[in-house]
């Protein structure tokens, strides 16, 4: 005898059947974490993503140019003589006796500090 094929039997409508629990997703491997890393803030995701080559190229160019200029400035010399006319001037002050007479002694010299009220010279009356 040949086995007969079974016909599917319709189940009566009833309570929905609970699906079996799903297995937790596998964690990303170390090499794929840069692309999978997510952050709750959208703006913070920029910190975890690498910029495209269009933006990296100029940044690398400026960085290496700056380093090159700093190294060059340490070793490069430029011999240039700058001349400027300079004329020294002294501020001369005239000292006069208030009541008239001859000056006997001068108590101050060049480059000596003088304060208000100091006696600069003595007169003979």
C-alpha positions in Angstrom: 0.0 0.0 0.0 1.0 3.5 -0.7 1.1 6.1 2.0 -1.5 8.8 1.5 -0.6 12.5 1.8 -2.1 14.3 4.8 -4.1 17.4 4.2 -3.4 20.5 6.3 -6.0 21.0 9.0 -7.2 24.5 9.7 -6.7 25.6 13.2 -9.6 27.4 14.9 -9.1 31.1 15.5 -8.2 31.8 19.0 -5.5 33.4 21.1 -2.4 34.6 19.2 0.5 32.3 19.7 3.5 33.9 21.3 6.6 33.9 19.2 9.7 32.3 20.7 12.2 34.7 22.2 14.9 35.8 19.7 18.5 35.2 20.4 20.5 38.4 21.3 22.4 39.9 18.4 26.1 39.2 18.2 28.4 42.0 19.3 30.4 43.6 16.5 33.9 42.5 16.1 36.8 45.0 16.9 37.4 45.8 13.2 33.8 46.8 12.5 33.2 48.9 15.6 34.1 52.2 13.8 31.1 51.7 11.5 28.7 50.3 14.1 29.3 52.7 17.0 26.2 54.7 17.7 25.6 57.5 20.1 22.3 58.7 21.4 23.1 62.2 20.2 23.3 62.7 16.4 25.9 65.4 16.7 28.2 63.2 18.8 28.2 60.5 16.1 30.5 62.9 14.1 33.1 62.4 16.8 33.1 58.6 16.2 33.2 58.7 12.4 36.2 59.4 10.3 36.0 62.3 7.7 36.2 61.6 4.0 39.4 61.9 2.0 38.2 65.2 0.6 38.4 66.8 4.0 41.4 64.8 5.3 43.7 65.8 2.4 43.7 69.6 3.1 44.0 69.1 6.8 47.1 66.8 6.4 48.6 69.3 3.9 48.2 72.2 6.3 49.6 70.2 9.2 52.7 69.1 7.4 53.2 72.5 5.9 53.1 74.0 9.4 55.6 71.5 10.7 57.9 72.1 7.7 57.8 75.9 8.3 58.6 75.5 12.0 61.6 73.3 11.2 62.7 75.7 8.4 62.4 78.7 10.8 64.8 77.0 13.2 67.6 76.3 10.7 67.2 79.1 8.1 69.2 82.3 8.5 68.9 85.6 6.6 71.7 88.1 6.8 70.2 91.5 6.7 71.6 94.7 8.2 69.0 97.3 9.1 70.3 100.8 9.6 68.4 103.6 11.3 69.6 107.1 12.0 69.9 107.6 15.8 70.6 110.9 17.5 71.0 110.9 21.3 69.5 113.8 23.1 69.9 114.9 26.6 67.3 116.8 28.5 69.1 119.7 30.1 67.5 121.7 32.9 68.4 125.1 34.0 68.9 125.5 37.7 68.5 129.1 39.1 68.7 130.4 42.6 65.3 131.7 43.8 66.6 134.7 45.8 69.6 135.5 43.6 73.3 134.9 44.4 76.0 132.4 43.4 75.7 128.7 43.4 78.2 127.2 45.9 77.8 123.5 45.4 75.7 121.1 43.3 74.5 118.1 45.2 73.3 115.9 42.3 75.3 114.4 39.4 74.4 112.7 36.1 71.9 109.8 36.3 71.3 110.3 40.0 67.7 109.9 41.1 65.9 113.1 42.2 62.7 113.3 44.1 60.3 116.2 44.7 61.6 118.4 47.5 65.3 117.4 47.3 67.9 120.1 47.4 69.8 120.3 44.1 72.3 123.0 44.9 73.4 125.4 47.6 73.8 129.1 47.2 76.0 131.7 48.8 74.1 134.7 49.9 
